Amino acid sequence: MTVVIILAILLVSLLVVVPLLEKSSFRMSDGQLNKWARWILPLAILLAGVQLIRHLVA
């Protein structure tokens, strides 16, 4: 039952957030996108490492 509640909340939030984002005029320049992209892969690797350590310790 908990899974159904979580999925319902996610669906409702998507139905609300996506139209709001489409109506907003928020745009990022190429420089800003490159700055964000430079951080994504190292942070994903760090997150995977931390999760692996948590799994092995617990």
C-alpha positions as CSV (number, residue, x, y, z in Angstrom):
1,M,0.0,0.0,0.0
2,T,2.9,2.3,0.7
3,V,4.2,1.9,-2.8
4,V,0.8,3.0,-4.2
5,I,0.8,6.1,-2.1
6,I,4.4,7.0,-3.1
7,L,3.5,6.5,-6.8
8,A,0.4,8.6,-6.4
9,I,2.4,11.4,-4.8
10,L,5.0,11.3,-7.6
11,L,2.3,11.3,-10.3
12,V,0.5,14.3,-8.8
13,S,3.8,16.2,-8.3
14,L,4.8,15.5,-11.9
15,L,1.4,16.7,-13.1
16,V,1.9,20.0,-11.1
17,V,5.6,20.6,-11.6
18,V,6.0,19.9,-15.3
19,P,3.5,22.4,-16.5
20,L,5.0,25.0,-14.1
21,L,8.4,24.4,-15.5
22,E,7.2,24.6,-19.1
23,K,5.5,28.0,-18.4
24,S,8.5,29.5,-16.7
25,S,11.1,31.3,-18.8
26,F,14.1,29.9,-17.0
27,R,16.9,29.2,-19.4
28,M,20.6,28.3,-18.9
29,S,23.4,29.5,-21.0
30,D,25.9,27.1,-22.6
31,G,28.5,28.2,-20.0
32,Q,26.2,27.4,-17.1
33,L,25.3,24.0,-18.6
34,N,29.0,23.1,-19.0
35,K,29.6,24.1,-15.4
36,W,26.9,21.8,-14.2
37,A,27.8,18.9,-16.5
38,R,31.4,19.0,-15.2
39,W,30.1,18.2,-11.7
40,I,27.5,15.5,-12.5
41,L,29.8,12.5,-13.2
42,P,32.1,13.0,-10.2
43,L,29.2,13.4,-7.9
44,A,27.5,10.3,-9.3
45,I,30.7,8.3,-8.8
46,L,31.0,9.6,-5.2
47,L,27.4,8.7,-4.5
48,A,27.8,5.2,-5.9
49,G,31.0,4.8,-3.7
50,V,29.2,6.0,-0.6
51,Q,26.3,3.7,-1.2
52,L,28.6,0.7,-1.8
53,I,30.4,1.4,1.5
54,R,27.1,1.8,3.3
55,H,25.9,-1.6,1.9
56,L,29.1,-3.4,2.8
57,V,29.2,-2.0,6.4
58,A,25.6,-2.6,7.2
